[in-house]
């Protein structure tokens, strides 16, 4: 995208970045969940072909969050320049908004609805903030629950060794790609853990706003950068995350699946904030 940073320039590799390269045992990750497994294929880190963006009227404003034009305006964040999101080309349902909570979870919980490409942050009073997200293509995903246990603003992206072996041109980033608007992790990353171990799944930003609402990647949940900045600001401690295909009893209790996953990075950065 070539956007200016007040500092070092960064190179863009997001659109062709395969993100997960080693197989994880989903039964180990999910089988012991005390909160119950939620059946769903969650994904979102690498890009595949996507349909042209929906051309729609500007979405309605939500007075509690501010006008959509303001929420998605260009800004400078931590010294990095983020472009505006062209909201006239974005399906209005994927604009950040406050809705009636459909999840039944307690306030503070994050719930991903993979059937609709929504992520909910549950609030008090039967409400939730709903974000549009991009998820993974068929065969890449996980089921069940995890927690956000670490977070990082403008994370350095370090491709894992197996990715570099497969794509030697990434060797120049073996010590980390400087953060910036073109980074595969975007403006923020929230790191998901299970039983104290990094699952290698992330909630993270992307410059590819037109992938929102689509199955376009290989394992993470990705947001427009303005939206992940907003969610990050609201997640200040260990936060429960549930991933579901739908909100019915059947959707919550169907069988856990084993999935193939490829890590997007080499692990949680050493300077990430560990949440308590």
Backbone as a ProteinNet text record, in pm:
[ID]
protein_1_A
[PRIMARY]
XXXXXXXXXXXXXXXXXXXXXXXXXXXXXXXXXXXXXXXXXXXXXXXXXXXXXXXXXXXXXXXXXXXXXXXXXXXXXXXXXXXXXXXXXXXXXXXXXXXXXXXXXXXXXXXXXXXXXXXXXXXXXXXXXXXXXXXXXXXXXXXXXXXXXXXXXXXXXXXXXXXXXXXXXXXXXXXXXXXXXXXXXXXXXXXXXXXXXXXXXXXXXXXXXXXXXXXXXXXXXXXXXXXXXXXXXXXXXXXXXXXXXXXXXXXXXXXXXXXXXXXXXXXXXXXXXXXX
[TERTIARY]
81.8	0	85.3	214.2	306.7	275.3	218.7	182.5	300.7	306.9	419.6	414.9	530.8	548.4	640.5	615.3	705.9	823.2	911.7	1019.8	1058.1	1103.2	1148.9	1038	1071.6	975.3	961.9	846.6	826	783.1	806.2	769	645.3	561.5	436.7	446.2	406.5	405.7	277.7	182	63.2	-15.6	-26.5	-124.4	-83.7	43.9	85.9	154.9	111.8	184.5	117.5	173.7	116.2	149.2	52.6	76.8	96.5	55.2	75	142.2	259.1	334.2	358.4	320.9	339.2	208.6	188.3	60.8	45.1	-72.1	-103	-206	-197	-293.6	-412.6	-520.6	-638.2	-701	-680.3	-740.4	-675.1	-541.9	-471.3	-516.5	-526	-560.4	-700.7	-794.6	-934.1	-1004.9	-951.4	-1026.8	-1059.9	-977.3	-997.2	-1072.1	-1132.1	-1193.2	-1302.2	-1283.9	-1382.8	-1504.9	-1492.1	-1605.3	-1686.2	-1643.5	-1717.9	-1666	-1663.3	-1611	-1717.9	-1676.2	-1766.1	-1719.1	-1808.5	-1764	-1759.1	-1638.3	-1625.7	-1490.6	-1484.6	-1354.9	-1319.4	-1218.7	-1177.3	-1048.9	-1035.7	-911.1	-895.3	-768	-756.2	-624.3	-519.2	-391.2	-334.2	-348.2	-291.9	-403.6	-368	-470.2	-483.5	-609.3	-637.5	-722.4	-767.3	-847.8	-978.2	-1016.5	-1141.9	-1222.5	-1353.7	-1441.4	-1423.9	-1460.4	-1451.7	-1535.4	-1492.7	-1567.2	-1708.4	-1800.2	-1939	-1945.7	-2008.5	-2030.5	-2165.1	-2165.2	-2287.3	-2291	-2409.5	-2417.5	-2336.2	-2295.5	-2223.2	-2302.8	-2238.6	-2311	-2363	-2466.8	-2521.3	-2423.1	-2434.1	-2350.4	-2410.6	-2325.1	-2368.6	-2327	-2423.8	-2392.3	-2306.2	-2316.3	-2237.3	-2090.2	-2060.5	-1923.2	-1870.2	-1959	-1920	-1956.8	-1943.8	-1976.3	-1876.9	-1927.2	-1840.7	-1725.1	-1753.2	-1647	-1533.3	-1567.6	-1464.7	-1392.2	-1468.6	-1406.9	-1301.7	-1326.9	-1239.6	-1159.8	-1145.4	-1067.9	-918.6	-843.2	-697.6	-649.4	-539.1	-485.3	-337.2	-270.5	-134.5	-143.4	-91.1	-99.4	40.8	88.9	221.2	329.2	310.3	408.9	389.1	288.1	260.5	135.6	139.8	26.4	-64.8	-189.7	-290.8	-383.6	-411.1	-504.4	-648.7	-735.3	-878.4	-930.3	-1032.8	-1103.6	-1213.3	-1222.7	-1327.9	-1463.4	-1530.2	-1649.3	-1763.4	-1761	-1866.6	-1856.2	-1739.7	-1719.5	-1730.3	-1759.6	-1764.5	-1909.7	-1939.8	-2074.2	-2106.2	-2215.3	-2245.2	-2250.8	-2283.1	-2293.9	-2158.1	-2049.8	-1917.1	-1855.1	-1929	-1884	-1899.8	-1803	-1809.6	-1937.4	-2011.6	-2139.5	-2182.6	-2268.1	-2324.9	-2455.9	-2470.2	-2587.4	-2637.7	-2756.5	-2806.9	-2720.3	-2674.9	-2582.9	-2653.4	-2604.2	-2666.2	-2597.4	-2492.9	-2406.6	-2448.8	-2510.6	-2544.6	-2425.9	-2309.4	-2189.3	-2182.3	-2097.5	-2086.4	-2007.9	-2030.6	-1957.8	-1806.4	-1740	-1596	-1551.5	-1643.3	-1610	-1605.4	-1514.7	-1507	-1563.2	-1651.1	-1710.6	-1698.3	-1643.5	-1631.6	-1740.7	-1819.7	-1923.2	-1870.4	-1819.7	-1756.1	-1855.9	-1981.5	-2079.8	-2114.6	-2097.7	-2133.6	-2013.4	-1893.8	-1774.3	-1788.3	-1837.3	-1849.3	-1766.9	-1714.2	-1658.2	-1732.4	-1777.8	-1851.7	-1767.5	-1766.6	-1714.6	-1836.1	-1867.5	-1989.9	-1976.6	-2083.3	-2087.5	-2200.4	-2207.9	-2318.1	-2449.3	-2559.9	-2691	-2742.4	-2692.8	-2742.6	-2694.8	-2585	-2531.5	-2394.3	-2347.9	-2214.4	-2165.3	-2033	-1972.8	-1943.2	-1990.2	-1970.5	-1872.5	-1775.3	-1674.6	-1684.7	-1664.3	-1649.3	-1507.2	-1491.1	-1358.5	-1340.7	-1216.2	-1181.2	-1133.8	-1177	-1143.8	-1070.6	-1053.1	-967.6	-1042	-968.7	-1023.9	-1041.3	-1109.6	-1143.7	-1019.9	-1033.3	-925.8	-833.2	-847.9	-764.8	-853.5	-841.3	-924.2	-909.5	-987.6	-987.5	-1125.6	-1149.7	-1279.3	-1259.1	-1353.7	-1349	-1312.7	-1233	-1209.5	-1061	-1024.8	-888.8	-898.7	-785	-784.7	-681.7	-712.9	-611.7	-521.1	-393.6	-301.5	-182.2	-170.7	-63.8	-114	-53.8	-91.9	28.2	24.2	136.7	87.5	128.4	105.4	212.4	172.2	262.3	370.9	330.6	427.5	523.6	646.1	742.3	696.9	701.1	663.4	789.3	800.5	913.8	863.2	890.7	842.8	909.8	835.9	896.7	996.2	1092.3	1196.5	1141.7	1033.8	980.1	924.2	875	825.7	942.1	1050.2	1168.3	1226.5	1224.8	1274.5	1192.6	1062.8	974.2	981.7	1010.5	1015.9	1145.7	1254.1	1385.3	1391.4	1304.8	1307.1	1271.1	1212.6	1178.3	1295.1	1408.4	1523.7	1566.6	1543.3	1582	1504.1	1392.8	1312.5	1333.7	1441.3	1460.7	1474.7	1520.8	1531.1	1414.9	1316.7	1195.9	1178.2	1056.1	1018.4	972	1028	985.6	834.9	773.5	628.5	589.6	466.2	415.3	284.7	220.6	89.3	87.6	202.7	206.7	237.9	263.2	297	181.8	211	105.4	26.1	83	11.7	-58	-36.3	-107	-69.6	-166.4	-142	-140.2	-203	-210.5	-221.4	-175.3	-196.9	-234.8	-335.2	-376.1	-345.5	-272.1	-219.4	-302.7	-351.3	-440.6	-362.3	-394.6	-329.5	-433.6	-386.2	-469.5	-385.7	-433.7	-360.1	-217.7	-203.6	-74.4	19.3	-24.7	60.6	6.5	98.2	62.7	-0.4	-121.5	-189.3	-141.4	-67.6	-23.4	-137.6	-253	-362	-358.3	-395.7	-390.5	-521.2	-552.3	-646.7	-558.3	-562.6	-464.1	-518.1	-446.8	-487.3	-443.7	-496	-456.3	-478.6	-392.5	-420.3	-525.7	-562.2	-652.1	-797.6	-849	-984.4	-1088.1	-1058.7	-1156.6	-1162.1	-1078.4	-1091.2	-1189.6	-1234.6	-1326.5	-1459.1	-1509.7	-1632.6	-1608.6	-1481.5	-1449.2	-1360.3	-1353.2	-1258.7	-1134.9	-1036.1	-925.7	-789.2	-780.6	-650.6	-640.2	-535.7	-502.7	-492.1	-576.2	-579.4	-611.8	-586.5	-612.7	-740.6	-779.1	-892	-833	-861.7	-802.3	-908.5	-868.5	-956.4	-900.8	-986.5	-937.1	-853.7	-745.9	-655.8	-725.4	-818.2	-890.1	-971.1	-1021.6	-1101.9	-1015.5	-900.4	-816.6	-758.8	-735.1	-691.6	-799.9	-925.1	-1036.4	-1049.7	-1048.2	-1062.1	-946.8	-826	-707.6	-726.4	-782.4	-799.4	-898.9	-981.9	-1086.1	-1047	-934.8	-890	-769	-793.2	-688.9	-644.7	-700.7	-662.8	-690.3	-658.7	-686.5	-834.8	-862.5	-999.2	-1036.4	-1152.9	-1201.4	-1245.3	-1208.6	-1247.4	-1314.5	-1434.5	-1504.8	-1522.6	-1508.5	-1524.6	-1637.7	-1737.8	-1858.2	-1899.7	-1960.7	-2018.3	-2154	-2222.9	-2350.2	-2376.3	-2486.9	-2515	-2624	-2653.5	-2750.2	-2682.3	-2761.9	-2707.3	-2626.8	-2678.5	-2606.4	-2472.9	-2473	-2349.3	-2245.6	-2288.9	-2195.3	-2141.7	-2218.6	-2182.3	-2139.3	-2133.7	-2096.4	-1949.6	-1913.6	-1784.6	-1666.8	-1560.9	-1437.1	-1367.8	-1312.1	-1242.2	-1092.5	-1014.9	-870.9	-846.2	-763.7	-737.6	-587.9	-553	-414.8	-396.5	-285.8	-260	-116.1	-94.4	38.7	61.3	169.8	192	217.8	164.6	189.3	321.8	371.6	494.2	575.1	687.2	777.7	745	635.1	594.8	565.5	522.1	489.3	617.8	617.9	739.9	781.4	911.5	962.9	913.6	886.3	841.6	689.5	617.2	470.9	428.1	314.6	257.8	184.2	224.5	157.3	43.4	-77.5	-196.5	-220.4	-276.2	-305.3	-447.5
-121	0	126.3	114.3	223.2	342.5	325.3	438.8	485.9	618.6	677.5	649.1	613.8	604.2	714.8	773.3	874.3	800.7	755.6	668.8	580.8	455.6	367.1	329.9	307.7	257.5	107.9	54.4	-90.1	-142.4	-269.3	-333.9	-415.1	-427.4	-500.1	-638.7	-737.4	-875.2	-945	-868.5	-931.6	-1014.9	-963.1	-1025.9	-1163.7	-1198.1	-1329.6	-1408.1	-1384.1	-1442.3	-1566	-1688.4	-1808.3	-1805.6	-1830.7	-1796.7	-1907.6	-2028.3	-2128.3	-2250.4	-2294.4	-2400	-2523.9	-2528.4	-2656.3	-2701.6	-2829.7	-2888.8	-2883.7	-2836.3	-2836.8	-2943.6	-3000.2	-3102.3	-3033.1	-3024.6	-2954.2	-3025.7	-3160.2	-3232.1	-3191.9	-3168.8	-3124.8	-2985.2	-2897.8	-2758.9	-2740.4	-2821	-2794	-2897.1	-3021	-3130.9	-3109.4	-3031.5	-3021	-2896.2	-2826.1	-2697.2	-2710.1	-2640.6	-2645.7	-2565.8	-2480.7	-2396.6	-2456.5	-2572	-2638.8	-2597.8	-2693.2	-2666.9	-2603	-2505.8	-2442.9	-2479.8	-2540.3	-2593.1	-2482.3	-2463.6	-2359.8	-2366.3	-2320.3	-2306.8	-2160	-2121.2	-1982.9	-1964.4	-1857.7	-1837.3	-1693.6	-1651.7	-1519.5	-1456.5	-1519.2	-1450.5	-1432.1	-1525.5	-1506.5	-1479.5	-1424.8	-1384	-1484.1	-1510.5	-1585.6	-1495.2	-1542.5	-1458.2	-1422.1	-1295.6	-1250.4	-1178.9	-1178	-1110.7	-960.1	-883.9	-738.3	-687.9	-577.7	-525.9	-483.4	-497.1	-456.2	-304.3	-250.9	-107	-78.7	1	25.3	170.4	220	355.3	365	487.2	501.7	440.8	365.4	301.1	402.1	366.6	458.3	480.6	597	627.3	565.2	530.2	482.5	587.8	657.7	772.1	734.1	608.8	566.5	547.6	520.8	499.7	615.3	698.3	806.6	775.4	875.2	858.1	764.5	684.4	590.4	662.6	780.7	856.8	889.5	916.4	946.6	820.8	711.9	587.9	536.2	555.1	498	603.9	721.9	829	798	864.4	854.5	908.7	851.2	895.8	861.4	925.7	887.8	818.6	696.6	615.6	566.9	607.2	564.9	596.1	706.5	745.4	686.7	602.8	539.9	602.9	626.6	684.7	575.6	579.3	485.1	557.5	497.8	561	544	627.1	612.1	486.2	426	314.1	371.8	331.9	384.6	321.7	377.6	313.1	304.5	388	376.7	244.5	178.3	49.8	-67.9	-39.1	-143	-179	-308.2	-350.6	-292.9	-218	-152.1	-245.9	-373.3	-462.9	-491.4	-464.8	-489.9	-366.9	-257.9	-139.8	-163.3	-120.7	-133	-66.3	-139.9	-87.2	-159	-93.6	-153.5	-221.6	-347.7	-427.4	-497.9	-553.5	-640.9	-766.2	-804.2	-917.5	-1048.6	-1121.9	-1250.6	-1370.4	-1346.1	-1455.7	-1519.5	-1442.5	-1493.6	-1504	-1449.4	-1455.8	-1335	-1346.1	-1237.4	-1120.8	-999.7	-882.7	-902.9	-853.9	-867.7	-984.6	-1076.4	-1194.1	-1158	-1220.1	-1207.2	-1333.6	-1316.4	-1430.5	-1406.6	-1504.5	-1497.9	-1584.2	-1525	-1596.6	-1616.3	-1735.1	-1757.6	-1767.3	-1796.9	-1807.6	-1670	-1566.2	-1430.8	-1338.1	-1384.5	-1300.8	-1179.8	-1207.3	-1105.3	-1146	-1047.8	-1068.2	-975.5	-1031.8	-955.6	-937.3	-816.4	-790.5	-757.3	-848.8	-836.6	-722.3	-643.4	-529.8	-549.8	-459.9	-462.1	-426.4	-457.4	-415.1	-488.7	-610.1	-688.2	-638.6	-564.4	-509.8	-568.4	-548.6	-591.6	-498	-482.3	-415.5	-522.7	-499.8	-596.3	-539.7	-622.3	-586.6	-683.9	-634.7	-723.4	-776.8	-904.2	-965.9	-1052.3	-1083.7	-1179.6	-1307.3	-1420.2	-1550.1	-1634.8	-1764	-1848.9	-1930	-1966.2	-2050.5	-2192.7	-2274.7	-2410.6	-2489.2	-2562.3	-2648.3	-2585.7	-2454.3	-2385.8	-2325.4	-2372.8	-2318.5	-2397.5	-2359.9	-2432.5	-2420.1	-2495.9	-2495	-2475.7	-2409.3	-2402.5	-2267.8	-2269.3	-2151.6	-2131.7	-2007.3	-1969.9	-1840.8	-1784.3	-1654.7	-1564.2	-1433.6	-1334.4	-1319.2	-1350	-1346.3	-1253.6	-1202.3	-1106.7	-1014.5	-896	-801.8	-714.2	-656.2	-573.2	-470.4	-344.6	-240.6	-250.1	-236.5	-235.9	-342.1	-468.5	-575.1	-593.1	-627.1	-672	-808.8	-827.6	-957.8	-1037.2	-1156.6	-1245.2	-1375.9	-1403.3	-1528.9	-1647.8	-1755.9	-1873.6	-1939.1	-2016.3	-2076.5	-2160.7	-2235.2	-2320.4	-2238.4	-2116.9	-2030.1	-1977.7	-1941.7	-1894.1	-2004.8	-2126.6	-2239.9	-2257.6	-2236.6	-2250.7	-2130.3	-2013.1	-1888.8	-1815.7	-1852.3	-1795.4	-1643.3	-1583.3	-1437.4	-1367.5	-1444.2	-1386.2	-1390	-1445.1	-1455.5	-1318.2	-1213.5	-1079.7	-1035.9	-1106	-1072.5	-1171.7	-1250.5	-1353.2	-1294.5	-1170.2	-1102.3	-1006.6	-1012.2	-932.2	-826.2	-815.5	-709.1	-590.1	-471	-354.8	-334.2	-288.6	-266.8	-154.9	-156.8	-52.4	-95	-5.3	-35.5	-154.3	-193.4	-307.6	-439.1	-435.5	-557.8	-656.5	-785.9	-887.3	-884.2	-827	-821	-687	-591.1	-464.9	-383.5	-302.6	-204.8	-263.4	-376.6	-438.2	-589.1	-661.7	-806.4	-847.7	-933	-996.5	-1145.1	-1202.9	-1338.3	-1434.3	-1541	-1635.9	-1752.9	-1783.6	-1891.9	-1992.9	-2115.2	-2221.8	-2298.9	-2307.4	-2375.9	-2323.2	-2191.3	-2128.1	-2138.1	-2196.2	-2214.2	-2133.8	-2078.1	-1999.7	-2091.3	-2058.3	-2138.2	-2106	-1995.5	-1941.6	-1875.1	-1861.9	-1785.2	-1643	-1547.6	-1405.9	-1337.3	-1231.6	-1131.3	-1013.9	-972.4	-873.6	-787.9	-680.8	-588.7	-634.2	-565.9	-590.2	-463.2	-435.4	-323.7	-358.7	-486.5	-532.7	-526.6	-405.7	-384.8	-459.7	-480.7	-545.3	-696.8	-751.6	-893.8	-916.8	-810	-823.5	-882.4	-981.6	-1049.4	-1169.2	-1203.1	-1312.5	-1415.1	-1534.2	-1637.2	-1621	-1552.2	-1508.4	-1542.9	-1626.3	-1647.1	-1783.6	-1802.6	-1937.4	-1951.8	-1886.7	-1922.3	-1817.2	-1690.3	-1588.2	-1512.3	-1425.6	-1335.1	-1197.8	-1141.6	-1011.9	-904.7	-782.7	-667	-554.3	-461	-332.8	-272.5	-204.4	-154.6	-63	20.1	107.5	27.1	-89.6	-172.1	-247.3	-300.1	-371.3	-273	-150.1	-48	-25.8	-21.5	-3.4	-122.7	-244.6	-363.3	-372.5	-348.4	-352.8	-261.5	-143.2	-46.6	-94.6	-191.7	-241.2	-373.5	-432	-559.9	-530.1	-516	-473.2	-582.1	-700.6	-813	-942.6	-1054.2	-1184.4	-1191.4	-1222.9	-1215.8	-1346.7	-1399.8	-1525.2	-1502.9	-1598.5	-1595.3	-1727.4	-1720.9	-1838.8	-1825.5	-1934.9	-1936.1	-2030.6	-1980.8	-2058.8	-2043.1	-2148.9	-2140.6	-2071.8	-2084.7	-2015.5	-2013.5	-1952.7	-1936.1	-2029.1	-2134.3	-2232.9	-2332.2	-2410.9	-2515.2	-2613.8	-2648.7	-2741.5	-2683.7	-2552.3	-2488.5	-2486.9	-2482.3	-2477.4	-2614.8	-2720	-2850.9	-2952.9	-2914.6	-3012.3	-3052.3	-3161.6	-3225.5	-3135.9	-3152.6	-3081.4	-3142.9	-3058	-3106.5	-3085.8	-3175.5	-3154.5	-3077.3	-2972.8	-2888	-2874.2	-2837.8	-2805.6	-2656.5	-2614.8	-2473.6	-2441.8	-2323.7	-2274.9	-2148.3	-2139.4	-2019.2	-1897.7	-1783.4	-1658.4	-1597.1	-1628.9	-1566.3	-1666	-1618.5	-1705.8	-1713.2	-1651.1	-1655.3	-1517.1	-1512.2	-1384.7	-1303	-1176.9	-1095.6	-1081.7	-1072.6	-1063.5	-937.2	-833.1	-708.1	-693.6	-802.4	-797.1	-779.7	-716.7	-700.3	-828.7	-888.9	-1009.5	-964.5	-1010.4	-966.3	-1052.9	-991.1	-1062	-1034.2
0	0	0	51	38.3	123.3	244.6	326.9	407.7	434.3	503.4	651.4	706	851.8	893.4	1009.3	1060.8	1121.6	1042.8	1087	970.1	995	885.8	792.8	667.8	570.7	587.5	549.3	558.5	425.3	400.7	276	292.9	188.3	202.4	145.5	225.3	175.8	212.2	260.6	321.3	223.6	99.3	12	-35.7	-19.6	-67.5	43.8	167.6	281.2	333.6	310.5	371.8	517.9	604.3	741.8	840.8	810.5	914.7	854.7	907.9	842.7	924.7	1049.7	1117.4	1177.2	1172.2	1212.7	1363.9	1406.6	1549.6	1578.1	1692.9	1733.8	1797.5	1722.7	1772.7	1891.7	1897.7	2010	2140.4	2135	2255.5	2293.1	2191.9	2217.5	2272.3	2221.4	2250.2	2335.7	2337.2	2396.7	2540.9	2617.5	2761.5	2801.9	2709.8	2743.1	2847.6	2958.5	3066.5	3032.1	2934.1	2898.2	2784.8	2735.4	2628.4	2492.3	2403.3	2270.3	2185.1	2107.1	2012.4	1874.1	1796.3	1667.7	1565.9	1504.5	1406	1338.3	1218	1152.9	1153.4	1233.2	1244.9	1168	1093.6	1026	980.7	942.5	891.4	868.9	834.7	826.8	688.2	597.2	462.9	364.6	252	155.9	43.3	6.8	-114	-201.7	-314.5	-401.9	-334.6	-345.3	-286.9	-394	-373	-467.4	-454.9	-557.9	-548.5	-431.8	-368.2	-254	-291.4	-197.8	-219.1	-222.4	-321.2	-327.5	-264.4	-156.5	-80.5	-38.1	0.1	54	182	219.9	346.2	460.9	549.6	658.2	758.7	833.8	932.4	1046	1109.5	1224.7	1349	1443.1	1573.5	1674.6	1732.4	1817.7	1936.5	1982.1	2097.9	2061.8	1935.4	1892.5	1808.8	1759.6	1671.5	1527.6	1442	1300.9	1234.4	1138.9	1068.4	1000.2	946.2	878.9	974.3	1100.7	1200.2	1245.9	1265.9	1312.8	1215	1085	983.2	907.8	968.4	905.7	910.6	823.3	827.9	962.5	1010.3	1138.5	1146.3	1239.3	1275.4	1410.3	1416.7	1538.1	1574.3	1691.8	1737.9	1633.8	1560.2	1460.2	1322.3	1305	1175.6	1113.9	983.7	912.9	859.8	903.8	855.4	759	642.8	549.3	595.8	543.5	569.5	501.7	561.9	499	410	284	196.5	231.1	330.7	384.5	284.7	180.8	78.8	3.1	10.1	-57.9	39	165	267.6	296.4	302.6	340.3	478.1	492.6	620.3	739.7	719.7	834.1	897.7	823.3	877.9	943.9	947.8	1020.1	1170.5	1248.3	1394.8	1447	1529.1	1578.8	1705.5	1781.6	1902.1	1864.4	1906.9	1872.6	1998	1988.8	2094.6	2098.3	2216.6	2229.4	2196.2	2095.2	2060.8	2125.9	2205.5	2249.2	2380.5	2470.4	2602.2	2696.7	2656.7	2740.2	2833.7	2934.9	3031.6	2971.9	3022.6	2970.4	2976.1	2872.8	2861.8	2777.4	2745.9	2665.5	2517.3	2444.7	2299	2236.1	2138.8	2068.7	1918.7	1848.4	1702.9	1641.1	1553.5	1479.1	1337.6	1310.2	1180.8	1065.9	1096.4	988.5	931.2	1012.9	969	953.7	993.7	991.5	1083.3	1203.5	1306.4	1428.1	1497.3	1630.7	1725.2	1837.6	1937.9	2063.2	2115.5	2249.6	2335.6	2428.5	2506.4	2607.5	2617.4	2710.6	2810	2905.4	3001.5	2932.1	2998.3	2951.4	2830.7	2807	2694	2559	2556.3	2430.8	2401.3	2278.4	2238	2128.6	2122.1	2006.8	1903.2	1782.9	1675.5	1573.2	1537.8	1437.9	1321	1199.7	1085.5	1081	1047	1044.7	920.2	893.1	788.5	855.7	805	863.3	760.2	790.7	708	604.6	502.8	397.6	449.4	372.4	414.7	454.7	566.5	612.5	713.6	737.7	834	941.3	1061.8	1167.3	1294.6	1393.8	1519.7	1580.5	1682	1746.8	1896.1	1960.8	2105.8	2161.2	2267.5	2348	2374.6	2396.9	2432	2512.2	2548.4	2615.2	2549.8	2547.5	2511.5	2632.6	2615.8	2729.2	2704.5	2583.2	2552.8	2441.9	2435	2331.3	2297.1	2176	2131.2	2031	2053.4	1954.1	1846.7	1722	1607.9	1623.8	1626.8	1649.4	1531.8	1565.3	1464	1415.8	1284.4	1230	1197.4	1255.2	1229.9	1171.1	1043.9	984.9	1052.9	1077.1	1138.2	1043.1	1097.3	1013.2	899.3	924.6	818.8	703.1	733.1	626.6	544	611	539.5	453.2	502.4	423.2	296.4	308	194.2	101.6	160.9	83.3	116.2	53	86.3	78	-1.6	-13	117.9	212.6	342.9	441.4	398.9	489.9	541.3	463.2	508.4	631.3	661.4	779.3	893.7	887.2	989.3	1129	1137.2	1266.1	1289.9	1201	1218.1	1111.4	1060.2	968.3	1050.5	1029	1107.2	1098.1	1205.9	1203.5	1108.9	1066.3	978.4	915.5	842.4	783.5	690.1	633.2	542.7	613.1	741.9	815.3	814	803.6	810.2	940.4	1047	1175.2	1197.4	1110.6	1121.7	1244.5	1289.7	1394.9	1535.1	1555.1	1687.1	1669.4	1771.4	1774.8	1915.9	1925.6	2050.6	2035.3	2131	2119	2203	2139.4	2205.2	2263.9	2389.8	2462.9	2508.7	2530.1	2585.2	2686.3	2808.1	2914.8	2927.1	2915.3	2931.7	2813.7	2702.9	2585.4	2467.8	2391.3	2273.3	2168.9	2126.3	2024.6	1883.6	1868.7	1740	1662.9	1725.5	1665.4	1717.2	1632	1664.6	1625.3	1695.3	1649	1608.2	1482.7	1438.5	1325.3	1296.9	1192.4	1054.4	953.9	815.7	735.5	638.3	547.6	442.3	433.8	328.1	375.5	383.9	434	351.2	220.8	133.4	152.6	242.3	275.6	390.2	454	566.5	516.9	592.6	552.7	462.7	439.7	348.6	418.3	359.7	402.7	315.9	370.2	285.7	340.6	444	503.6	568.3	649.6	694.7	845.7	921.2	1061.7	1163	1138.2	1239.7	1208.3	1303.1	1283.5	1258.6	1144.4	1115.9	1096.6	1128.2	1134.3	1047.1	1011.1	964.4	1076.8	1041.2	1145.1	1245.4	1198.4	1291.6	1392.1	1351.4	1441.3	1542.1	1499.7	1596.9	1698.2	1658.3	1754.4	1859.6	1815.5	1909	2002.9	1947.4	2032.6	2132	2086	2172.9	2294.2	2270.8	2379.9	2484.5	2449.9	2540.5	2607.5	2566.9	2624.4	2712.7	2842.1	2934.5	3030.8	3017.8	3101.6	3027.5	3091	3029.7	2992.7	2868.6	2815.8	2749.3	2785.7	2726.7	2582.8	2496.2	2355.3	2321.1	2263.4	2214.4	2063.6	1993.2	1847.8	1813.2	1742.1	1713.4	1568.6	1517.3	1383.8	1386.6	1499.3	1519.3	1668.6	1707.7	1850	1901.3	1824.6	1870.8	1964	2036.6	2122.6	2038.8	1920.5	1833.1	1790.6	1761.2	1719.7	1829	1954.9	2065.9	2102.6	2075.5	2130.2	2026.4	1900	1799.7	1814.7	1749.5	1775.4	1740.8	1817.2	1792.7	1672	1587.3	1468.6	1484.1	1427	1415.8	1287.3	1296.8	1181.3	1159.4	1038.1	1008.1	1024.5	1088.4	1108	1071.6	1016.9	986.8	1067.4	1148.3	1226.3	1140	1180.6	1108.8	1147.9	1265.8	1312.4	1394.6	1446.3	1520.2	1668.3	1708.3	1848.6	1902.4	2027.6	2092	2107.8	2065.1	2080.2	2226.2	2248.4	2385.3	2455.7	2379.6	2441.4	2443.3	2414.2	2423.1	2568.4	2586.5	2721	2759.6	2870.6	2920.2	3010.6	2979.8	3052	3174.5	3276.7	3402.1	3446.2
[MASK]
++++++++++++++++++++++++++++++++++++++++++++++++++++++++++++++++++++++++++++++++++++++++++++++++++++++++++++++++++++++++++++++++++++++++++++++++++++++++++++++++++++++++++++++++++++++++++++++++++++++++++++++++++++++++++++++++++++++++++++++++++++++++++++++++++++++++++++++++++++

